[in-house]
Amino acid sequence: MRRWPAALALVLLLAGCGGQTVQPATQLPAWQAPSASAAAPLTMKEAKGRYLAIVAPYNTALEELEDALKAGKPWRTVRSLARTVATTNAAHAEQLRTTAWPANVQTPVAALLKENDLALPHWQRAGAATSAEALMREIRAAAAHDGGTQANKVRATLGLPVYKES
């Protein structure tokens, strides 16, 4: 529980509670996209840690959804969990895209992102489903693009253990 004071301090710092003034919008420089060479690729050790940190929230959300389905939870509860899966799926895809992966990891990450791009709209529709039937249809469609094979290739390339089907 020691994380709360540190997190609160970070939020307050980022919120500008330090008394600094903000420049008017007319004085801010125009936004520019970062150059392709802005970030050096991660080392393999850094990439392992970064990958695990990126996928952890998504994996947790998926496990919670699976547990709710196995337990026969009400469809509205499952829909809420599917919405969380959609949110974490979108976030982890963006982080995977913007990370400067080592050269040998780039191809398997790109393949994982392709599957993710196919699954994400289904997760989003599952999170907005208006019936149990629509919810389950979208969950099944998303699961058809779970990216498990591609994720295992990323994990193997990074020297991480691969997932076993249960």
C-alpha positions in Angstrom: 0.0 0.0 0.0 3.0 2.3 0.0 2.3 2.9 -3.7 -0.6 5.3 -3.0 1.5 8.1 -1.5 3.9 7.9 -4.3 1.1 7.8 -6.9 -0.7 10.7 -5.3 2.5 12.7 -5.3 3.0 11.9 -9.0 -0.5 12.9 -9.8 -0.2 16.2 -7.9 3.1 16.9 -9.6 1.7 16.1 -13.1 -1.5 18.1 -12.3 0.6 21.2 -11.9 0.1 21.8 -8.2 3.7 23.1 -8.0 2.5 26.7 -8.7 3.9 26.9 -12.2 2.0 28.9 -14.7 0.9 27.5 -18.0 1.7 29.3 -21.3 -1.3 30.3 -23.3 -2.0 28.0 -26.2 -0.9 30.6 -28.7 2.7 30.5 -27.3 3.1 26.7 -27.4 5.1 25.3 -30.3 3.3 23.3 -32.9 3.2 19.6 -32.2 5.5 17.5 -34.3 5.6 13.8 -34.7 8.7 12.2 -33.2 11.3 11.2 -35.7 11.7 7.5 -36.5 15.2 7.6 -35.1 14.1 9.3 -31.9 14.4 6.2 -29.7 17.1 3.6 -29.8 15.8 0.0 -29.8 15.6 -1.6 -26.4 18.1 -4.2 -25.4 16.8 -7.8 -25.1 16.7 -7.5 -21.3 14.8 -4.3 -21.5 12.5 -5.7 -24.1 11.6 -8.7 -21.9 10.6 -6.4 -19.1 8.8 -4.0 -21.3 6.8 -6.7 -23.0 5.7 -8.3 -19.8 4.7 -4.9 -18.3 2.7 -4.0 -21.5 0.7 -7.2 -21.7 0.1 -7.7 -17.9 -3.1 -5.6 -17.7 -4.6 -7.2 -20.8 -3.7 -10.7 -19.6 -5.3 -10.0 -16.2 -8.5 -8.6 -17.8 -8.7 -11.7 -20.0 -8.3 -14.0 -17.0 -11.0 -12.2 -15.1 -13.3 -12.5 -18.1 -12.6 -16.2 -18.5 -13.2 -16.8 -14.8 -16.5 -15.0 -15.0 -17.6 -17.0 -18.0 -16.6 -20.3 -16.3 -18.4 -19.3 -13.1 -21.6 -18.5 -15.1 -21.7 -14.8 -14.1 -24.6 -12.7 -15.4 -24.1 -11.5 -19.0 -24.0 -7.8 -17.9 -21.1 -8.6 -15.6 -19.3 -10.4 -18.4 -20.1 -7.4 -20.7 -18.4 -5.1 -18.2 -15.4 -7.3 -18.1 -15.4 -7.5 -21.9 -15.3 -3.7 -21.9 -12.2 -3.8 -19.7 -10.6 -6.3 -22.1 -11.3 -3.9 -25.0 -9.8 -1.0 -23.1 -6.7 -2.9 -22.1 -6.4 -4.5 -25.5 -6.3 -1.1 -27.2 -3.8 0.3 -24.7 -1.5 -2.6 -25.0 -1.6 -2.5 -28.8 -0.7 1.2 -28.7 2.2 0.5 -26.3 3.4 -2.4 -28.5 3.3 -0.2 -31.6 5.3 2.7 -30.0 8.0 0.7 -28.3 11.4 0.5 -30.1 11.8 -3.3 -30.1 15.1 -5.0 -31.0 15.3 -5.9 -34.7 14.6 -9.6 -34.2 11.4 -8.9 -32.1 9.8 -6.4 -34.6 8.4 -9.0 -37.0 6.7 -11.2 -34.3 5.3 -8.1 -32.6 4.0 -6.8 -35.9 2.2 -10.2 -36.4 0.8 -10.0 -32.9 -0.5 -6.5 -33.7 -2.2 -7.7 -36.9 -4.2 -10.3 -34.9 -4.9 -7.7 -32.2 -6.3 -5.3 -34.9 -8.7 -8.1 -35.9 -9.8 -8.9 -32.4 -10.2 -5.3 -31.0 -13.4 -4.4 -32.8 -15.0 -7.5 -31.5 -14.0 -6.8 -28.0 -15.4 -3.3 -28.3 -18.7 -4.6 -29.6 -18.7 -7.2 -26.8 -18.3 -4.4 -24.3 -21.3 -2.6 -25.8 -23.5 -5.6 -26.4 -27.2 -5.3 -25.7 -27.9 -9.0 -25.3 -26.2 -12.1 -24.0 -26.3 -13.6 -27.5 -24.5 -10.5 -29.0 -22.0 -10.6 -26.2 -21.1 -14.2 -26.7 -21.0 -13.9 -30.5 -18.5 -11.0 -30.2 -16.4 -12.8 -27.5 -16.2 -15.9 -29.8 -15.2 -13.7 -32.8 -12.5 -11.9 -30.7 -11.2 -15.2 -29.4 -10.7 -16.4 -33.0 -8.0 -13.8 -33.1 -6.6 -14.2 -29.7 -3.0 -13.8 -30.9 -1.8 -16.7 -28.8 0.4 -18.2 -31.5 1.9 -14.7 -32.3 2.3 -13.9 -28.6 4.2 -17.1 -28.1 6.5 -16.2 -31.0 7.2 -12.9 -29.3 7.8 -14.6 -26.0 10.1 -17.2 -27.6 12.1 -14.5 -29.4 12.5 -12.6 -26.1 13.6 -15.8 -24.3 10.4 -15.9 -22.2 8.5 -19.1 -21.5 5.6 -19.6 -23.9 2.0 -20.1 -22.8 0.6 -23.6 -22.7 -3.0 -24.2 -23.8 -5.1 -25.3 -20.8 
